[in-house]
Amino acid sequence: MRKINNLFVFMMLVVAFASCSEVEPLDPVLSGQVNSEDDNQSGSGSSGGNSGGASSGDYWPTAINNEWTYNSNGTPSTMKIIATETVNGQLYYKFAPQNGNGSMSSGVVNTSVNKNAGVYKLKTDDVVIDAGGISGTQTGYEYIVLKDNIPVNGTWNGSYTQTTTYTGIPPITFTTNYVGTILEKGVSETINNEVFTDVIKVKIDQTSNVPGNPATTIISEYWYAKNVGIIKATNIGSGLNYENILVDYMLY
């Protein structure tokens, strides 16, 4: 049984760690989406789709010490912004490191978010994996998790490639293709007895291809509330069924 109890790990790793190999990669909770850039650390990727117009607001407030607490399948998890960094001239807000645990592996996941003209990119750094005493590295990547400046049914798409390397084992390389779709905009939703009046709902379909294995497809849905951030995240596919519900938050 995989243990996925953190929203960031969910957004960044659910596809990458759902795929099977001789040595199982790390497991997920938070999976996640950019312009045609190759600035995702050691991984590689590209994307396209609707270019959109001006941003319609701030759907993921970024300030140091902003903090969100989620009920992740019955387990509490916290996302907190702790610092900023500039990568290739773009400002990223870094979250506190999160632990990812699989049935055979574990690792610490470092993530950050960048916002520019209504496009939200989530980036993960390289992950050092401990698989039953065998150490390895999985290359990082980034992708667009939201475009708040495109209409309902608007889409974007892209791909990224990751390589997992263990000592004494040939590298495992796989490619993930994804499509993001705006499902609804400006709707109201009640989460944990709080009404959020301006919500964007996003669906992201990700298909991961590992040589020698069947393709793995994960369908994720994220609800972003204006001036609050992610209030709900779910995903299904490849035996995964996870839900993250916002229960508390503190913004600065």
C-alpha positions, 0 to 999 in steps of 0.5 A: 500500500502506498502512503500519500499524505501530503498535497505537494508530494501529491501534485508533483509525484503522483505519476512519476511514482505510480509507474512500476520498475525493478526498483520502485520509484518514490511515491506521491501525493501532489502531482502537478504544469509552462511555456516552451521552456527547458528550465526544469533542472535535470529533467526536460519538458515543453508545453503549449496550449491557450496563451490566455490574456491578463491574469484574472486575480491571485489564486495562489497567494505567495508570501513568506510564512503563508501556510495551508493545512490539509486533511489528506485522506485522514492525515493532516499535512501542511504546506508553508512558504519559507523562502524565495529564489531566482531561477533563470531570472524568474522568482520562485517561492519555496515551500518547506521540504516534504517527505515522500514515502513509497512501499519500497522507497522514500525521499525528501521533496523540495518544491517551489511555485512561480507566477507570471501573467496568470500562469502558475508553474510548480517546480520540484528539485532533484530527489534523493531516494532511499530504496531499501538501503539503495540510494538513487536520484530522480531528476526534477521537473516543472509544469503548469498547474494553472492558467487563470487567464483562459476561459472555461474549456480552455486547455494547455499541454506539455511533457517532461522527462525524468530519469531515476538513477540507482548505484549499480542499476541502469538508469530508468527514464520515462516521459509524462505527457499532460493536458490541463483543462479549465472546468469551471470559473467564478463558482462558489464552493463550501469546504470545511464549512467555509464558503469560497466565492471565486473558485477555478476548477482545473483537471489535469490528465497525465500519462506516463510512459516507462519503457517495458511497462504499460502507460500509466494515466492519472487524472487530477482535479484542483480547486483554486480559490481567489486570494486563498489558494488550493482548497481541494485536490483529488486524483484517481488512476493506477490504483490511486484514489486520494483527496486533500481538503483545506482545513486551515490557512494563514496568509500574510 
